[in-house]
Amino acid sequence: MPNPSSLDVLLSPAEFDRLPRLDLRSHTCVVFDVLRATSSMVTALANGADAILPVIDIESALAVRQARPDALLAGERHGWRIGARLTGGVEFDLGNSPREFTPEAVRGRTIIMTTTNGTRALQACAGAHAVYVGAFSNLSALVEELRRVAPRKLLVICSGTFEEASLEDTLAAGALVDALWPGYEQGAIGDGAQIARCVHQQLGTDPLAAMHRARNGRRLLEQPALSDDVSFSLRRDSRSIVPRFEAGAVSLPPRACD
């Protein structure tokens, strides 16, 4: 008999540490960090960036930059662009605002990125069969792709805020789960998937209003320089790309030849 299908959502970054101990080789993973890493990655690639190299910490980012001096450095700590005080003298080229990743800034460039949670989440999934990068901006394209490939085991990762769950990622994960639900309802559905779907069904009609309840949403909305990132990151289906993380890089799959 075929293996039963499974669908689950990891709601908290506290669960990242157990991912490398799982046998993810048969799993497809989707990583959400709506505010703001995956939203920035989708924006960058849609605007012509070649690839994004997600790394866990600042030291790793600087080491990769030594080997790739032509690459841009991007990332944040506590929400703000990484500056010389944290690096010993190197100013990062970009922060973690998706509005910074304009075509003029990123077209044709490789970007080395480190963020508090999003890049950690991607690295934790490195052993999976496939890893997709999700955001509200590419949600419908992501749903279409997952329906096409029909993974038997789907695990959605919410990057969260610090070591806690985040409302924005739970909403996005719930929207994805709700759209894919008919394909998995006869299989094993985890409690995390049930919770995310319920949150989406309750709050998903007005995600911006939900951000006024969310810890990370409130924090960004209270900062004039960052507040517009919230509405930007909640723009649903503004992009039609589905980035994948493989061989250490987030990029777009090559287009089939005509």
N, C-alpha and C positions, 0 to 999 in steps of 0.2 A: 504494500500500500504506500502511496506517496506520503511524504511528511506533511503534517497539517500546517496550514498557514499560521503566521503569528504577526501581531501588530502591537507595539507598545511605545510608550513615550517616557523618556527619562526627564523628570521635571526639574531636577536640582543638580547643580554642578558637584555637589557632594557625592554624586554617583559616578563621576568621571573615572575615579580611581579603579573601579571594578571593571571598566570596559576592556582594558588590556588583558584582564584575566579571563574574559569570555572568549569563546571561539567565534569570532565575528566573520569568519571566512564565508559563511553561508548567509550572512546578513547584508542587507542594504540599509545604509544609514542616511538620514537627513539631518543636517545641523542648522538650527536657527539661532541667530543672535540679532534680533530685530533692531535693538538699540545698542550697538549700531554696526557691529563688525560685518555680519553677512549682508546687510543692506549696502554697506560700502563696497564689499567685494562684487556684488552683482552690478552696482553702478559703475565701478571701475572697468569691469570686463565689457559691459555694454558700451562704454565710452572708448573702447579701443585698447585697453591695457592688454599686454601679452599674457601675463600670468601674475599670480600672487603667491608668495612663499610665506605661509603662516608659520611663525615660530613662537615658542612659549614665553621667552623672556627677552629682556633688552640685550643681555650679553650675547645671546644667540643671534639676534638681529644684527648686532655690530660685527659679529664674526662672519656672517654671511655677506655683509656689505664689504668686508675686506676682500672676500673672494669674488664679489660681484660689484665692483665700484661704479658701474653704470646703472645699478638698480636704485630705485627710490626707497627711502625708509618711511614707513608709516606706522602709526600706532598711538595708543593712549595709556595713561595711568591716571586713575581717578577722573576719567572723562576728558582730560586735556592732552593736547599734543605733547609728546615726549620731548623735553628740552635738554639743554646742555647740563643742567644741574643733576640730572639722573644718569647721564651717559659719560660724564667726564669730559665734556666739551663738544659733543656732536649734537647738532640740532636736527631733529627729524624733519623730513621734507613735507610730510602730511600728517594730519592727526587721524581721527576716526570718524569724522563727519562725512557722510556720503555726499554732501554738497561740495566738498573739496575735490572729489575725484572727477573733475571735468575732463572733457576730451583734450583740452589744451594742456592739462597737467599730466595726463596718464597715457595718452595714445602712444602705442608702440613701446611702452616701458614695462619692465618687470618691477614688481613692488614687494618689498620685504615688509611683512606686517606682524606686529605683536600687540595684542590687546589683553585686557584683564581676563576675559573668559572665552571669547569666541575662538581665538586661535588655539587655546588649550583644548576646547571641545573637538576641534577638527583633528588635532594630533592624537587625541584619545581614541578616535575611530580609525586610525591608520591601518589596522589589520582587517577592515571590513571588505567584503566582496566589492562594494561600490559605496562611495560617499558623495552625496549631493549637498550643495549649498542652497539654503532656502531663505526667503524673505517674503514679506507681503508683496513686494514689487514683482516677483516672478512666480507667485503662487499658482496661478492657472497653468503656466507652462510646466511647472514642477508636477502638478497633478497629471497633466497630459503625458509627461514622460514616464511617470511611475505606472500609470495605467498601461502604457505601451510595453514596458519591460516586465510588469507584473511580478515583482519580487515575492517569493514565498514568505520570507522573513523580513519585516520592515521595522526598523528601530529609529524613532525620531528623538533627537537630542536637543533639549532646551539648554542654552548656554547659561542662562540665569544672570543674577547680579551678585558679585562676590561669591559666597558659597551657598546662596539661597535661590529658591525658585523665583522666576520673574513672570509677571502677568502678561507682558507683551509676547514673550516666547511661548507661553502656554496658549495664548490666543491663536498665534500662528500655527502651532502644532495642532491645536484643536480644529482649525479650519481645514488643514490638510487631512486629518483623520476623518473628519465628517465627509469630505469629498470622496475619500477612498473606502469608506465604511462598507459599502455593499460587497466589495471584493474580499473582505476579511471576516464578516460577521459569522461565518460558519467555522472559523478557526479559533485560535487562542488569542483573545484580546486582553491585554494587561490593564490593571487598574489605572496606570498613568494615562493610557489612551482614553479610557472612559472619563477620567477627570478632565483632561484637556478638551475633549469633545463637549462636555457639559459646560465648561467655562466659555467656550466659543459660542455655544447655542444661547447662553444667557447674555453675553456681553459683546458678541462679535458684530452686531449691527452698528455699533458706534465705537470703534476702537479708540478714537481720539478721546472721547469722554472717559473710556476705561483708563487711559494713560494718566488722567488726573488722580486716579486711585493707586496707580503703580508706583513703587518706590523709585525705580530708575526713570520712569516717565516724569514724575514730579521733579526729580532732581534736574533733569535736562530742561524742563519747561521753566524752571526758576532761574535759568542762566540765559540772559539775553543773547549771548553769542552762540548758544547751542540750541535754543528752544525750537528753531525752525527745523532742526533735524528730526523732531518727533513726527510732525505732519509729513515731511519728506519720506520718512521710513515707513509710514503707514499707507502710502499711495499704492493701492492694490492693482496689480497687473500692469504696471507701467513699463515692464520689461518682459521680453519673450525668450530670454535665455535661461539655460539650466547649467550652471557651472558644476564641475566635478573636482573632487580633491583626490589626486592620485600621484604617486611617485614624488610626494613632497610639495606639490604645487596645485593651486586652484586655477583651473583654466577651462576653456570651452572645448568640447570635443571637435575634432576636425569635421568640416562639412563633407558630406558625400559628394563625389564627382557627378556632374550631370551626365 
